[in-house]
Every structure is written in structure tokens, then in C-alpha cells.
Amino acid sequence: MQAHTKQALEDKPLEDKHPEEEPLAEKLPGDTSPEDERPDERPDKRRRDDMPLGGKPLEPAHLRHVLGHFCTGITVITAMENGQPPVGFACQSFVSLSLEPPLVSFSVSRLSRSWRGIRRAGRFCVNILHAEQEPLCRRFAATGADRFAGVEWWPSPVTGSPRLAGALAWVDCTIETVYPGGDHRIAVGRVRDLDIADGEAEPLLFFLAGFRRTAPPTPSASAPTP
């Protein structure tokens, strides 16, 4: 794996986290708030289970640094409500969840404005980025700008969610259910359609707060002659 850009996004995860944004005033179906949770499940309460054996609380910065050693791909989650502008955000928490039924999952900050449109739409498209789409990723991770300005896209075949031009692959989904996950929500989607757009491209990776690319493949060593 080759380093491409170090300290990308100021060591912040790519999920749609915007501390300056106000929490959603409107409670959507299936959502919960910290007030809905039992006191020992609130994300701001230090529980005994959250502490290492030494008894010291886990520091968020240390947690982020250690977990940053897990390399991930990068996606852009998009959606569009009827009659509303499209929404989307850069996401590194996308995972395949189940084959039967076909389910995928991603997590998103409770403070995310993008999530409001995705939840209301009830559907979304996962756009898996390739190695040359770092600028597109940065656009969808930025705040205070029209993320779709100048971006080429067309409706996905089933849900009509934005399918971004040039993506490595795409997954068209409807929202199956949403679970609380501390300071995030965990969204589960049922796959309605999917395909590979460019089978020759390399994926865009994220590792230790920087964008990375896969290393050139190493030729397999010949088997020794008996």
C-alpha cells in the first residue's frame, strides 16, 4: 500500500461529523435521541465497560488513532428526496452485512445534516470511489458548500439516488432499519441493484488519517522445481 496524502482532513474521520451543526430538531421515524436511551447507555456517560483494566477512561483521540490503523475504502453515500436537492457525504464506515437477504450498513453522525435527507428519502446509493477520486472525496467531506456543484451524476436505476460519474462501483439501496450507536446512527440498507462501473480501476483507501493507494501487484513466485 502506498501513501498518497498524509494527514488528510486534519486527522478527522470521513463520516459526516460537523460539530458546528445543530442536532436535528425534527425526530424522524426509527430515530432515537440521548434522552430516549437509558442513563447507562448515553454516549456522554463513562461506563465501567468503557475503561481498560487499569481503570483509566478511554480518550477519544487515542481511540481514533488506534482505530485509524484499520485501512478502509471510501464511499460517498447519496440520496434525493422528491423535489429536493440531492444530499451526500463521504463515508468510510460502509460494510457488507448479509448476502441472504442482501444487506449493507453504514454509520453516520447524529449531527449530520445529510442524514436528514437520506432518512426522509428512505433510499440511498453507495458510490465506491477509485484512486483518482480524492478531490471528489474531499468535496463530499467539506462543510458549507454545495457538494454537488459541478459534479456529474445520474439517477440510479431503482431508487433514483445520485450515482456519481466515475465511481468504481455502486450499490442502490432502500433503508431497512436504523439503530442507535452512541454518537452515531447505524443504518441498514437492503440492496436493490448494484454493479461495477470500472473493473480495472484501483480503490481509494484511507489509513492513519491519509489517503492511500494499493501497491502494484507483486508477480507470484514460481514454484520450486523438484
C-alpha positions as CSV (number, residue, x, y, z in Angstrom):
1,M,0.0,0.0,0.0
2,Q,1.4,3.4,-1.0
3,A,0.9,6.6,0.9
4,H,-0.7,9.4,-1.2
5,T,-1.5,12.3,1.1
6,K,-0.6,12.4,4.8
7,Q,-2.7,14.0,7.5
8,A,-5.7,14.3,5.2
9,L,-8.7,16.1,6.6
10,E,-6.8,17.2,9.6
11,D,-6.9,13.8,11.2
12,K,-10.7,13.7,11.2
13,P,-12.7,10.7,10.2
14,L,-14.6,10.9,7.0
15,E,-18.1,10.4,8.4
16,D,-20.4,13.3,8.2
17,K,-19.3,14.9,11.5
18,H,-19.9,18.6,11.8
19,P,-19.6,19.8,15.4
20,E,-20.7,23.3,14.4
21,E,-24.1,21.9,13.2
22,E,-27.1,21.9,15.5
23,P,-28.7,18.5,16.2
24,L,-31.8,17.8,14.1
25,A,-34.8,19.5,15.6
26,E,-37.1,17.0,13.9
27,K,-37.2,13.5,15.1
28,L,-37.6,11.0,12.3
29,P,-39.3,7.6,12.5
30,G,-36.9,5.0,13.8
31,D,-34.5,7.6,15.3
32,T,-33.7,7.9,19.0
33,S,-32.1,10.7,21.0
34,P,-29.9,10.5,24.0
35,E,-33.0,11.3,26.1
36,D,-34.6,8.1,24.8
37,E,-31.8,5.9,26.0
38,R,-31.3,4.5,29.4
39,P,-28.9,6.6,31.5
40,D,-26.1,3.9,31.4
41,E,-26.4,3.9,27.5
42,R,-25.9,7.6,26.9
43,P,-22.8,8.2,24.8
44,D,-21.5,11.0,27.1
45,K,-21.5,8.8,30.2
46,R,-18.3,6.9,31.1
47,R,-19.3,3.3,31.9
48,R,-17.2,0.8,33.7
49,D,-17.2,-1.3,30.5
50,D,-15.5,1.6,28.6
51,M,-12.5,1.6,30.8
52,P,-9.3,-0.6,30.4
53,L,-8.2,-2.8,33.2
54,G,-6.1,0.0,34.7
55,G,-9.3,1.9,35.4
56,K,-8.5,5.0,33.3
57,P,-11.1,6.2,30.8
58,L,-10.5,5.8,27.1
59,E,-9.6,9.1,25.5
60,P,-11.3,9.8,22.1
61,A,-8.1,10.9,20.5
62,H,-6.3,7.7,21.4
63,L,-9.2,5.6,20.3
64,R,-9.3,7.4,17.0
65,H,-5.6,7.0,16.5
66,V,-5.5,3.3,17.2
67,L,-8.6,2.5,15.1
68,G,-7.1,4.6,12.3
69,H,-4.7,1.7,11.8
70,F,-7.6,-0.2,10.2
71,C,-7.4,0.6,6.5
72,T,-10.8,1.2,4.8
73,G,-12.1,2.0,1.4
74,I,-14.0,5.3,0.9
75,T,-17.6,5.8,-0.4
76,V,-20.0,8.6,-1.0
77,I,-23.5,7.9,0.3
78,T,-26.1,9.9,-1.7
79,A,-29.8,10.3,-1.8
80,M,-32.5,12.6,-3.0
81,E,-35.9,13.4,-1.6
82,N,-38.7,14.0,-4.1
83,G,-38.5,17.6,-5.2
84,Q,-35.4,18.4,-3.1
85,P,-31.7,18.9,-3.9
86,P,-29.5,15.8,-3.7
87,V,-27.5,15.2,-0.5
88,G,-24.5,13.1,0.2
89,F,-21.4,12.7,2.4
90,A,-18.0,10.9,2.3
91,C,-18.2,7.7,4.4
92,Q,-15.6,5.2,5.4
93,S,-17.8,3.0,7.6
94,F,-19.7,1.2,4.7
95,V,-19.7,-2.6,5.1
96,S,-21.4,-5.6,3.5
97,L,-23.7,-7.1,6.1
98,S,-25.6,-10.0,4.7
99,L,-26.0,-12.0,1.4
100,E,-29.4,-13.5,2.2
101,P,-31.1,-11.2,2.4
102,P,-28.8,-8.7,0.6
103,L,-28.0,-6.1,3.3
104,V,-25.3,-3.4,3.7
105,S,-24.7,-0.9,6.5
106,F,-23.0,2.4,7.3
107,S,-22.9,4.7,10.3
108,V,-23.4,8.4,10.3
109,S,-23.1,11.2,13.0
110,R,-26.2,12.2,14.9
111,L,-25.3,15.8,14.0
112,S,-25.3,15.1,10.2
113,R,-27.5,17.3,8.1
114,S,-27.1,14.9,5.1
115,W,-28.7,12.1,7.1
116,R,-31.9,14.1,7.3
117,G,-32.4,14.0,3.6
118,I,-31.3,10.3,3.3
119,R,-33.7,9.2,6.1
120,R,-36.6,11.1,4.7
121,A,-35.9,9.7,1.2
122,G,-35.8,6.2,2.6
123,R,-33.3,5.2,0.0
124,F,-29.6,5.8,-0.9
125,C,-26.8,4.9,-3.3
126,V,-23.4,3.9,-2.2
127,N,-20.7,5.2,-4.6
128,I,-17.4,3.4,-4.1
129,L,-14.5,5.7,-5.0
130,H,-11.5,4.9,-7.1
131,A,-7.9,6.1,-6.5
132,E,-8.2,9.2,-8.7
133,Q,-11.3,10.5,-6.9
134,E,-9.6,12.0,-3.9
135,P,-10.8,15.5,-4.9
136,L,-14.4,14.2,-5.1
137,C,-14.0,12.7,-1.6
138,R,-12.7,16.0,-0.2
139,R,-15.7,17.8,-1.7
140,F,-18.2,15.5,0.0
141,A,-16.3,15.7,3.3
142,A,-16.2,19.5,3.3
143,T,-18.8,21.7,5.0
144,G,-20.5,24.9,4.0
145,A,-20.6,24.3,0.2
146,D,-22.8,22.8,-2.4
147,R,-21.2,19.3,-2.6
148,F,-22.9,18.5,-5.9
149,A,-21.9,21.7,-7.7
150,G,-20.1,20.7,-10.9
151,V,-20.3,17.0,-10.1
152,E,-21.6,14.8,-12.9
153,W,-24.2,12.2,-11.8
154,W,-27.4,10.5,-12.9
155,P,-30.2,8.7,-11.1
156,S,-29.5,5.1,-10.0
157,P,-31.8,2.6,-11.8
158,V,-34.0,1.6,-8.9
159,T,-34.2,4.3,-6.2
160,G,-33.2,7.3,-8.4
161,S,-30.5,8.2,-5.9
162,P,-27.4,10.1,-7.3
163,R,-25.0,7.7,-8.9
164,L,-21.7,9.6,-9.3
165,A,-19.8,9.5,-12.5
166,G,-16.5,7.6,-12.4
167,A,-17.2,5.7,-9.3
168,L,-15.5,2.3,-9.1
169,A,-18.8,0.6,-8.2
170,W,-22.3,1.5,-6.9
171,V,-24.9,-0.1,-4.7
172,D,-28.5,1.0,-4.9
173,C,-30.5,0.5,-1.6
174,T,-33.6,1.2,0.4
175,I,-33.4,1.8,4.1
176,E,-34.3,-1.3,6.0
177,T,-33.8,-0.1,9.6
178,V,-31.8,2.3,11.8
179,Y,-30.2,1.6,15.1
180,P,-28.7,3.9,17.7
181,G,-24.9,3.7,18.0
182,G,-23.6,6.1,20.6
183,D,-22.9,9.4,18.9
184,H,-23.8,7.8,15.6
185,R,-26.7,6.1,13.9
186,I,-26.3,2.7,12.2
187,A,-28.2,2.5,9.0
188,V,-29.0,-0.9,7.4
189,G,-30.0,-0.9,3.7
190,R,-31.5,-3.6,1.5
191,V,-29.6,-3.9,-1.8
192,R,-31.9,-3.4,-4.8
193,D,-29.3,-3.2,-7.5
194,L,-25.6,-2.9,-7.9
195,D,-22.8,-3.1,-10.4
196,I,-19.1,-2.4,-11.2
197,A,-18.5,0.7,-13.3
198,D,-14.8,0.2,-13.8
199,G,-13.3,-3.2,-13.1
200,E,-9.8,-2.0,-13.9
201,A,-9.6,0.9,-11.5
202,E,-7.9,0.8,-8.1
203,P,-9.8,1.8,-5.0
204,L,-9.2,4.9,-2.9
205,L,-8.1,4.0,0.6
206,F,-7.9,5.7,3.9
207,F,-5.3,4.8,6.5
208,L,-3.9,6.7,9.5
209,A,-5.7,10.0,8.5
210,G,-4.3,9.9,5.0
211,F,-5.4,8.8,1.5
212,R,-3.6,5.8,0.2
213,R,-3.4,3.6,-2.9
214,T,-2.8,0.0,-3.3
215,A,0.8,-1.0,-4.2
216,P,1.5,-2.5,-7.6
217,P,0.8,-6.3,-7.6
218,T,3.8,-8.5,-7.0
219,P,4.3,-11.3,-9.5
220,S,3.7,-14.7,-7.9
221,A,6.9,-16.6,-7.3
222,S,7.4,-19.7,-9.4
223,A,7.1,-23.0,-7.6
224,P,10.5,-24.6,-7.0
225,T,11.4,-27.3,-9.4
226,P,11.6,-30.7,-7.7
